[in-house]
Amino acid sequence: MSEEEQNGGSFSFRDKRRNFDEDSNETGDSERTGQDSPESPDTASDHPGQETPSAPPINFSTFVLSLASSAAYHMGGFQDPVSGKTSVNLDLAKQSIDILAMLEEKTRGNLSDEEKNLISHSLYDLRMKFVDLK
């Protein structure tokens, strides 16, 4: 069970849109119904002094790794955290591998050496695992 599920799974959002009156004039009023302030108790950490882990920055490498992880999951590479079981769905695994292959083809010539190696090695590993399972 994740930490968020253990803590009630609550979340909050902040509406950053500008407020306008009926004549389309900006009011400067930042209060909106349902809007939480940054200092609201709902957003405060339940564990003082403990930082919440932030997601890695979204870039090409994290996108490739996300697709590769999805393919690996569908080939039984990870256990379901809730049930503890692994499941194999080769159709979904193939779809993720095909998306990576298309991405490699469409970005050819536009990637750094590191990005090129990451996508080609990921594809190779996933394809070999897929063939083993087939």
N, C-alpha and C positions, 0 to 999 in steps of 0.2 A: 504494500500500500504506500503510495507516495505521501510526502509530507503535507502536500496541499489537501489531499483527501482526508488525512488524519485531523487537520485543523478546520474541517468543515467545508473545504473547497470554496470558500468565499473569495470573491474578487470584486474590484471596483473599477470604474472607468471614469474618465474625465472628458467632458465635452469641450473641445477647444474651438468650436465654431464661434464666430462673432455674433453678438446679439444686435438685432435691428428692431426699431419700432415700426409702427404701421406705415410710416412714410418712408421706409427704407433708409433711415438715418441710424448710424451706429450709436448705440446707447452707452457703450463703455461699461455696461453692467455685466460683471462676470458671474453673477449668481444665476444658476439655472436649477430648475427642479431636478433632483436626482443627482446633482453634481457633487462629488466629494472634493474637499480641499486636500492639498497634498499632506497636510498635517492631521488629517482625520484619523481617529483611532482605528478605523477599518483597515487602513493601509499600513499601520504600524506593525512592526515585527512582534510576534509573540515571544521571541527569544531575544532579549536585549543583548547587544554586542555581537550578534550573529548576523552576518550579511547574507542576503538571499543571492543564490547563484544567478548570474545573468546568462542569457543565451549567447552563444558565440556570434560574432558579427557575420552577417549574411554576405557571402562572396561566392565566387565560382567554386572554390574548393569545398566549402560547407555544403553547397548545393549538390555537388557530385557525391560527397560522402553521405548525404541524406538519401539520395537515390540508391546508392550502393547498399546502404543499411536496409532500406526497404526490400531490395532484392534478396539480401541475405536472410532477412526475417522470413520472407515467403518461402525460402528454401530450407527452413527449419533451423536457421542459425542462432535463434534466440528463443528463450522461453517466454511465454506469456506471463507477465508479472502477477496477474490475478489468479489464473488457473494453474500456473506452473508447468503447463504443457507446451510442447512445440507443435506447430502445425506446418504442413507443407502444401503450398499452392503454387504449382509450377507455372500456371498460366499468368498469375500476377508477378511471379519472379521474372518470367520471360518479358513481360511488358516493361518492367523497370530496367531490365538489361537493354531492351530495344530503345528505350528512351535515352539511356546513356550513350548507346551507339549513335543514335541520331544527333545527339548533342556533340559528340566527338566529331562527327562529319561536318556539321554546320559551323563549328568553331575552328575548324582546321586552318592554321595559319594565323590565328588571332590569339593564341594562348602563349603564356610564358612556358619555359621548359618545365618548371615545377608543375603547372596545371596540366600540361600535356602528359607528363609522366603519371600523374595521379589518375587521370581518366583512363589512360591506356592500361595501366597496371590493375586498376579496379575492374575494368572490363575483362581482362584476361582471367583474373582470379574468379570472377563471377561466372564466366562462361565455362571454366573448367569444373567448377562445383556443379553447375547446371547439367553438364554432360554426365558427371558421375551419378547424379540423381535420376537421370532419364533412363 
